[in-house]
Amino acid sequence: MTSSAPASPLLVIYTGGTLGMVDGPDGLVPGPDFEARLRRALATLPPARRAALPDFELIATPTPIDSSAASPRDWQWLAGLIAGRYQRHAGIVVLHGTDTLAWTAASLAYQLQGIDRGVVLTGAMQPLEAPASDALANIEASLRFAADPRLQEVALCFAGRLLRGVRSRKWQTRRADAFASPNHPPLGECVDEDCVLYPTRGLERQQRGAPRFELPDYAALGEGGVPRIVLWPGLAAWQLEAWLLDDRVRGALLEVWGGGNLPDDPAMTGVLAQAAGEGKLIAAISQCPHGGVTIGDYAAGRPLVEAGVLSGDDMTPEAAATKLVHLLAQPLDETERRRRFLTPLVGERETPKR
């Protein structure tokens, strides 16, 4: 991938979601002609804020994606669309449903590694035309952040905050400030009528490297090839075996207790070791939203180390799961997959201390 001077206008990709819905006989349904509705809404902004908006072109997916049904194939399609068009635009804004917004943002970050302009994802808790909707404010802020040439990564914009996409999580089911970044500070914030970017927190300052896109075929992993398994008191080895030793499973994310603890059960450890021995990529993160795992610090975590389970450090479930999918879709040997999982690629985990 070669870098070129950003061109105007921005590209807005409308994929669906609550922000584009309208009232129907049986509840909210996707509304028609979203571009005309959006431009009418933007025209209601005060003159100074209208003047601050960048020009944009909008394309809509042929069929709105229900984000609760989004799959790795949808992530792959969206990344391919952006990769094919990004050089003609100063930045990209993706309008998306909120349920899996953080999952899509994380996957795009891995697929679009090294992108030299902003890709900002946003959505809304209320439809665009609803009273007191958050949709217009989220879209306005996303447009302004995406136009800033200092932003060179995939980000998520919601409720006046710009978050690293691969560090974001949906945190609330109803509140307007629905998203959080538990282990990384915001990349920017809206202050009064200004959208302020914090360049020292940007990815280009932390992880320089040769720009490259990785756009593998996710089809083989789109039907449950990487399960997410949250431990609970009473989990039995046979249940773990049913998940991990199925031939269709190629990797898995374990959400363990505290700083990296597992039940004292040799049979369970044996299942993990067998799965890892078969070449399956198994990683562990903490169920706690803040902080990370340090596998092996406690005796209860030693079985994870012995079984070959990889530490996800302070990664979010969304970042860890999409990274497993991304690495397993590529023609890499087991050693290289494990190395890349432990290596920060797009700011998704702390840089290892030397």
C-alpha positions, 0 to 999 in steps of 0.5 A: 500500500502506498500513501497518497495525499488525501483527497476530498470529500469524505466517504460515508458508508451507511450500513443500517442500524437504529439511526436510519430507522423510522416508525412502522406499523409494528415498530422501527423499520429501515427507512428509505433514502437515508442520504436525503434524510441525513442532508436535511438533518445536517442543514438544521445545524447552526450556520457556524457548525454547518460551515465546519462540516467537510463535504462527503459522498454517501454510499449505502449497502444494498440491504441494511445490515442488522448489526446483531446478525453481523458476521465475519463475512460482513467485516470482510466485505466492509474492509474490502469496500474501504480498501478499494475506495479510501485513496479517493477520500480524506477519511471514512465514516461508517454508520452502523448499528450499535450492538456489534459496532465495537466488533466491526471496529476491531475487525476493521482495525486489523484488516486496515493496518497502517491506514493513513487516514481516519476511519470513524465508526458511529451509530445512535441509540435513537433514530435520526428523526426521533425527538432528542435523538443522538444520531445527528450529534454523533454523525456531525462529530464523526465527520469532523474527526474523520476529516482531521489528517492527524487521525490515522487509524480506525476509531469509534465516535459516540457521545462526543468522544473518539475512542480507539476502535480496537479498545472500545466496548458497548457499555450501556443498553439505553444511555446515549454515552453507550460506549467505553474504552476501559483500558485506553484514554479517548483519542479525542473529545468534543469540547463546546463546539470544537472536536479536539483530537489528542495527537499524542494518543494516536496510533501513528505516535505509538506503533510506526511501521510499514503501512499494509492492509490484510484482507484475508477470506473469513468465510471458513471462520464465519460459522462459529470457528472461534467460540467465546467461552466465559467460565462460570462456577461449576463448568465441567471438563466435558462442557469445555471438551464439547466446545474445543475439541469439535473439528470445526473449531480452530481457536477460542477465547477464554474469559477467565477469573481475575488476573488469569485463574482457572479451576483446579481441575486436571481434566479441564487442563487436559482438554485445553492442552489437547486443543492447543496440541491440535494447533488450535489458537487458544487465548485468555482474557479476564472477565473483569473489564478493567486491567488485564490477565497475567497468566501464571502469577497465581498457582491457579493460573499455571495450568493455562501456561502449561496448556499453551494458552496465550495471554490476551493481556488487557484486550477487550473481548471484541479485540481478542476474538476478532484478532483470533479470527483475523490470524486464523484466516491467514496462511501462517504457521502456528508459531507465527500466529502465536507470535502475532497474537502476543504482539500489539498490531494496532494498539489493541494491547499494551506493548510488552515491557523490555 
